[in-house]
Amino acid sequence: KNDKVGGRVGEYRWQQHRWETGASLLLLPDVYRDALEAAGAEQLDIKRVAPAYAVWYEQHADRGPVILGGDRQDLRQRLDLEAPGGFDRFEEYRATAREYLRAGWPIFIE
């Protein structure tokens, strides 16, 4: 579907510079704020976007996208429609991701 592999982990290159175009700006805005502040630049003015994230499954395109960042009850119904127990597994994944972030932040980010 894309002309390059990597999905959301993309990049933009211009001359000798490279910018990441992936989701880290949305997931780690404080890292960008700190870097801009250290460089004497203005703060980022980040606004909430709805939907925050939408995933379309080609196999079930008629169902519309799975929306993350919206109503949790709608998300529960939709994930459980895609896979019984899907919402509970998603919540387990989120808890694990939070723990990885908590553990890795001082090692890789700070």
N, C-alpha and C positions, 0 to 999 in steps of 0.2 A: 504494500500500500504506500510506502514511502520510497523515495529514491535512494535513501541511505539506511543502513542498519543503525540501531541504537534507540529507535523510538523517541521517547521524551528526553533522552540524554543526548542533546544535540549541541552544536557549537556554531559560532559565526566567526569567520576569519577575515581579516582585512589588514593588508600589508604585513607587519610583523606582530600583529595583535590577535588574540583569541579570546572570545567571550563564550561562556557557557550559557546555553539557552534552555537548560533543563529547569526542573522544578525547584531547585534549591533557593532561588530568590523568594519563592512563596513559602517554602518550608523552614528556611533559616533567615528571616528578614533581619534579625539582630546582627548577624554576621556582616551583612551589607551595610547596615546603619553604622556599625562600629568602624568599618573600613572607610566609609565616606566621611564620617566625623574626623577620623585620624588624618584624612587628606584635606580637611578644611572645607568639605563640600556640604551642601544642604542635605537635610534628612530626606529619606524616602517618604513619599506620601502614598501609602498603600491603602487601597480601598478593597473592601470585601466584594467579591464577584460571585454572582449566583447564576448558574451553579458553579461551585468551586471546582468541580471535577465531574466529568461525564464519560462513561465508558459505554461504547456501542458494541454489542455482540453481533457479528454478522449472521450467525445462526439464528438469532432471535431478534432480528432488526424490527420486526413488527411490534415488539414490546417496548420499543423506545430505549433510551439510554438508562443505565444505572447511574443515579445522581448521588455524588458524595458531597457533603457540606450543606445539605438541605434538611428536610424533615426526617428525624430518626425513625419514626414509625413507618414512613413510606420506604425508607431504606431497608428496614427489617423485612417488610412484606416483599420487597423486590428481591433481596438477596435470598430469602427463603424460597421464593418462586424459582430462582435460578438453580438453587441447590438446597435441599432440606437441611436446616441447621447452618445455612450459610452466614446468617447474621452473627450467630454465636462464634463461628470460626473467625469472622471478620473482627469481632471484638477481641478475641484472643490474639490475633495478629497485631491489632493496635496496641494492646498492652505490651506485647513483646517488643514492638518497634519503639515504644516509649522507653522501655528499659534499656534497649540498645543505645538510644540517643542519650539517656542519662549517663550510662556507663562510658560512652565514647566521647561525649562532649569535652571533658577536661583533657583527654588524650589527643584528639584529632582537631578540635575546633579552637579551644582556648590557647 
